């Protein structure tokens, strides 16, 4: 089968298309013929081998696993003898926890356990959209749960137009929070359509200097820090980062000092129940995956370069 592989850490150019052995499902696994997958921030970090502590999972000197990708949509090609929830021909989507040794959806075929976070694709949804449901959705859902988000709270989502950000806005709307979204000029109307009551264009205004305070600040891109956001938190407020090494320090500090704290869903939890929850929201018209660009699998280097600009809107999809 065709797959994207890499044998050393480095820039996007270390990725290449190669013929590799097609996997076979174990008794508790399904073999999925991939129709679409995504290039995520986790893929970028794993390929770079950054941060260095991450290499404890992905490989210290070189990658343990030659193939990236952990989010996918496709058709069930074969099932193991113990599988009862899926049948050959089923259209499925999902994502697996990103631990380096479990990746491999940047390929024509991919094996996953039937008990993994996978589910049937909602009727009528194209593979390109289904592939982009889970990663941002899981990370946003985990962050909101860690912060105990509930109806009526005043929250701010920084980086509201990315994969995690678009998910965070929609989920906050579902939980009936009052949402302020921060994005750039071109995405203002998009984030309004996703459920933000107020939008701050960071190219024109710094939300940390406008005097407003929030019960939760959700940093969907890891480009801010607790120190920079602290004065914008209401008493007892929570800062929820999804990236950024310095935030690990504040996570520990916040547990010991003051009433404003950093909380994070570490490690992120990928659950089948959450896959089904997102599917229910989609079927109810409350959630959608935002896709910025699609590339054929063989253009993975170009797709990755675009993800690394930090300017993507929603998700970047690879079609197989």
VMD Tcl script that draws the C-alpha trace (Angstrom):
set ca {
  {0.00 0.00 0.00}
  {1.02 3.65 -0.35}
  {1.95 5.50 2.84}
  {3.77 8.61 3.98}
  {6.91 7.68 5.91}
  {9.82 9.41 7.61}
  {12.98 7.95 9.15}
  {14.48 10.99 10.84}
  {13.27 14.10 12.65}
  {13.37 17.30 10.66}
  {11.51 19.69 8.33}
  {8.50 18.70 6.20}
  {10.85 17.47 3.49}
  {11.74 14.38 5.55}
  {8.28 13.04 4.61}
  {8.00 10.89 1.50}
  {5.55 8.58 -0.24}
  {6.56 4.92 -0.19}
  {5.13 1.44 -0.74}
  {4.84 -0.44 2.56}
  {3.22 -3.67 3.69}
  {-0.56 -3.58 4.05}
  {-1.59 -4.31 7.67}
  {-3.88 -7.15 8.72}
  {-6.41 -6.78 11.55}
  {-6.00 -8.69 14.79}
  {-9.00 -10.44 16.34}
  {-10.18 -7.24 18.07}
  {-9.33 -4.82 15.24}
  {-10.87 -3.37 12.11}
  {-8.92 -2.66 8.93}
  {-9.95 0.70 7.50}
  {-9.44 1.76 3.91}
  {-8.57 5.42 4.44}
  {-10.35 7.97 2.27}
  {-9.29 11.06 4.21}
  {-6.98 11.95 7.07}
  {-5.60 15.20 8.52}
  {-2.33 16.98 9.23}
  {-2.52 18.18 12.83}
  {-0.29 20.12 15.18}
  {0.53 16.81 16.84}
  {1.83 15.49 13.50}
  {4.08 18.54 13.19}
  {5.49 18.13 16.71}
  {6.10 14.41 16.19}
  {7.86 14.94 12.87}
  {10.06 17.65 14.35}
  {10.75 15.61 17.47}
  {9.69 18.56 19.60}
  {9.53 19.22 22.42}
  {12.43 16.95 23.29}
  {10.51 15.36 26.16}
  {8.04 14.09 23.56}
  {10.74 11.81 22.17}
  {10.25 9.57 25.19}
  {7.13 8.44 23.33}
  {8.07 8.91 19.67}
  {11.72 7.73 19.87}
  {14.81 9.40 21.32}
  {17.19 9.29 18.34}
  {14.76 8.55 15.53}
  {11.04 7.87 15.17}
  {9.83 4.52 16.53}
  {6.95 4.60 14.09}
  {7.67 5.53 10.47}
  {4.14 6.75 9.71}
  {2.27 9.76 11.07}
  {-1.44 10.47 11.26}
  {-4.01 9.68 13.95}
  {-7.28 11.10 12.62}
  {-9.17 9.41 9.79}
  {-12.31 8.58 7.86}
  {-12.86 5.66 5.53}
  {-14.54 2.31 4.94}
  {-14.13 -0.91 6.88}
  {-12.17 -3.29 4.64}
  {-11.96 -6.27 7.03}
  {-12.73 -7.13 10.66}
  {-11.20 -9.41 13.26}
  {-13.01 -12.48 14.55}
  {-14.06 -10.76 17.80}
  {-15.48 -7.59 16.23}
  {-19.27 -7.20 16.41}
  {-19.83 -3.40 16.27}
  {-18.69 -2.94 12.68}
  {-19.10 -4.75 9.37}
  {-17.23 -4.69 6.09}
  {-18.33 -1.67 4.08}
  {-19.25 0.53 7.07}
  {-18.27 4.19 6.73}
  {-16.36 5.16 9.87}
  {-14.41 8.06 11.38}
  {-12.31 8.55 14.47}
  {-8.95 9.34 16.02}
  {-6.55 7.52 18.30}
  {-4.41 8.92 21.15}
  {-1.19 10.38 19.83}
  {1.58 8.39 21.51}
  {3.96 7.97 18.60}
  {3.64 4.18 18.40}
  {-0.07 4.26 17.51}
  {0.06 6.53 14.47}
  {-0.27 5.57 10.83}
  {-3.39 7.01 9.17}
  {-1.35 8.82 6.50}
  {-1.71 5.71 4.38}
  {-4.16 3.75 2.26}
  {-4.99 1.33 5.09}
  {-4.93 1.55 8.88}
  {-5.76 -0.96 11.64}
  {-7.41 0.13 14.89}
  {-9.14 -1.67 17.74}
  {-12.91 -1.78 17.47}
  {-13.02 -0.40 21.02}
  {-11.00 2.67 19.99}
  {-12.63 6.11 19.52}
  {-14.26 5.31 16.18}
  {-17.89 5.50 15.08}
  {-20.10 5.37 12.02}
  {-20.05 8.50 9.88}
  {-23.29 10.53 10.02}
  {-25.46 10.02 6.94}
  {-24.55 12.25 4.03}
  {-21.28 13.54 5.49}
  {-18.32 13.40 3.08}
  {-15.14 11.66 4.18}
  {-13.18 14.93 4.06}
  {-15.36 16.46 6.77}
  {-15.63 13.28 8.83}
  {-11.84 13.00 9.03}
  {-11.67 16.42 10.69}
  {-14.17 15.85 13.49}
  {-12.25 14.29 16.35}
  {-8.85 15.81 17.07}
  {-10.02 19.37 17.66}
  {-13.25 18.13 19.19}
  {-11.56 15.85 21.70}
  {-9.01 18.47 22.78}
  {-11.61 21.18 23.14}
  {-14.01 18.92 25.01}
  {-11.27 17.80 27.40}
  {-10.29 21.39 28.14}
  {-13.82 22.52 28.85}
  {-14.46 19.54 31.09}
  {-11.27 20.22 33.03}
  {-12.50 23.76 33.61}
  {-15.99 22.49 34.54}
  {-17.66 24.73 31.97}
  {-21.33 25.36 32.65}
  {-24.20 27.47 31.40}
  {-23.97 31.23 31.74}
  {-20.21 31.46 32.24}
  {-18.32 34.22 30.47}
  {-15.52 32.62 28.47}
  {-12.95 33.65 25.90}
  {-11.49 31.39 23.19}
  {-8.14 32.56 21.87}
  {-7.28 31.12 18.45}
  {-10.96 30.53 17.75}
  {-10.55 29.82 14.02}
  {-8.19 26.83 14.22}
  {-9.00 23.15 14.56}
  {-9.32 23.22 18.35}
  {-10.70 26.76 18.42}
  {-13.62 26.14 16.06}
  {-14.49 23.07 18.13}
  {-14.16 25.00 21.40}
  {-16.55 27.73 20.26}
  {-19.20 25.25 19.13}
  {-18.95 23.17 22.29}
  {-19.13 26.27 24.50}
  {-22.30 27.24 22.62}
  {-23.72 23.78 23.28}
  {-23.01 24.21 27.00}
  {-24.71 27.64 26.89}
  {-21.70 29.76 27.84}
  {-21.31 33.41 26.80}
  {-18.50 33.31 24.26}
  {-15.95 35.89 23.18}
  {-13.77 34.62 20.35}
  {-10.37 35.95 19.32}
  {-9.24 35.49 15.70}
  {-7.93 37.49 12.76}
  {-9.95 39.70 10.44}
  {-10.70 37.12 7.74}
  {-12.35 34.69 10.20}
  {-14.57 37.06 12.18}
  {-17.78 36.05 10.41}
  {-16.88 32.36 10.58}
  {-16.53 32.31 14.36}
  {-19.73 34.33 14.73}
  {-21.52 31.66 12.70}
  {-20.13 29.00 15.05}
  {-21.69 30.63 18.10}
  {-19.50 33.48 19.39}
  {-21.53 36.40 20.74}
  {-18.53 38.72 20.63}
  {-15.42 38.62 18.45}
  {-12.08 40.33 19.00}
  {-9.88 40.81 15.92}
  {-6.37 40.40 17.32}
  {-4.94 42.37 14.39}
  {-6.80 45.43 15.70}
  {-7.18 44.88 19.43}
  {-5.36 43.16 22.30}
  {-7.99 41.48 24.46}
  {-5.68 41.60 27.49}
  {-5.81 45.43 27.43}
  {-9.52 46.11 26.94}
  {-10.47 45.82 30.62}
  {-12.81 42.85 30.15}
  {-12.53 39.81 32.40}
  {-13.59 36.21 31.87}
  {-14.25 33.22 34.07}
  {-12.37 30.94 31.64}
  {-9.77 31.78 29.00}
  {-9.28 28.87 26.61}
  {-6.02 29.18 24.64}
  {-6.59 26.92 21.64}
  {-3.20 27.59 20.03}
  {-0.77 27.84 22.94}
  {0.47 31.29 21.87}
  {-0.46 33.11 25.07}
  {0.47 32.32 28.65}
  {-1.09 32.52 32.07}
  {1.13 35.52 32.91}
  {-0.18 37.50 29.92}
  {-3.80 36.53 30.52}
  {-3.93 36.71 34.31}
  {-5.34 40.25 34.55}
  {-8.10 39.28 32.11}
  {-9.32 36.51 34.42}
  {-12.11 37.21 36.89}
  {-11.47 36.26 40.53}
  {-11.25 32.47 40.68}
  {-10.85 32.37 36.91}
  {-9.20 29.54 34.98}
  {-6.72 29.62 32.12}
  {-6.89 26.51 29.89}
  {-3.91 26.05 27.53}
  {-3.65 23.40 24.83}
  {0.06 23.91 24.08}
  {3.07 25.95 25.14}
  {5.89 24.62 27.32}
  {5.85 27.62 29.69}
  {2.25 26.80 30.58}
  {3.42 23.59 32.27}
  {5.25 25.76 34.82}
  {2.16 27.86 35.46}
  {0.06 24.71 35.72}
  {2.12 23.69 38.76}
  {2.34 27.24 40.14}
  {-1.39 27.81 39.86}
  {-2.15 24.76 41.96}
  {-0.29 26.24 44.88}
  {-0.77 30.01 44.78}
  {-3.72 32.35 44.31}
  {-7.30 31.88 43.23}
  {-6.59 32.18 39.47}
  {-5.30 28.91 38.12}
  {-4.09 27.02 35.09}
  {-5.88 23.75 34.35}
  {-5.23 21.41 31.44}
  {-6.37 18.03 30.21}
  {-2.97 16.26 30.38}
  {-2.64 13.80 28.81}
  {-5.58 14.37 26.45}
  {-8.20 11.64 26.69}
  {-9.58 10.13 23.49}
  {-12.76 8.18 24.29}
  {-15.25 6.28 22.15}
  {-18.04 7.91 24.17}
  {-16.78 11.32 23.04}
  {-16.76 10.19 19.41}
  {-20.41 9.24 19.77}
  {-21.15 12.52 21.57}
  {-19.69 14.56 18.70}
  {-21.62 12.45 16.21}
  {-24.86 13.22 18.08}
  {-24.11 16.95 18.00}
  {-23.46 16.77 14.25}
  {-26.73 14.93 13.64}
  {-28.53 17.55 15.75}
  {-26.99 20.36 13.68}
  {-24.95 21.69 16.61}
  {-21.44 20.87 15.42}
  {-19.50 20.79 12.17}
  {-15.93 20.18 11.20}
  {-14.35 23.23 9.54}
  {-12.06 22.31 6.64}
  {-9.66 24.90 5.25}
  {-7.80 23.04 2.51}
  {-7.55 19.54 1.10}
  {-4.48 18.02 -0.51}
  {-3.86 14.63 -2.11}
  {-1.77 12.30 0.04}
  {1.29 12.75 -2.16}
  {1.27 16.51 -1.44}
  {1.78 15.98 2.29}
  {4.91 18.18 2.35}
  {2.99 21.15 0.96}
  {0.09 20.47 3.33}
  {2.46 20.32 6.29}
  {4.15 23.57 5.32}
  {0.76 25.25 5.32}
  {-0.11 23.86 8.77}
  {3.20 25.21 10.06}
  {2.28 28.77 9.03}
  {-0.12 28.80 11.98}
  {-2.72 30.49 9.76}
  {-4.98 27.60 8.83}
  {-8.69 27.94 9.39}
  {-10.05 24.79 10.97}
  {-8.45 21.66 9.55}
  {-6.12 20.58 6.74}
  {-7.18 17.30 5.12}
  {-5.29 14.73 3.06}
  {-7.35 12.72 0.60}
  {-6.28 9.17 -0.13}
}
mol new
graphics top color blue
foreach p $ca { graphics top sphere $p radius 0.5 }
foreach p [lrange $ca 0 end-1] q [lrange $ca 1 end] { graphics top cylinder $p $q radius 0.2 }
display resetview
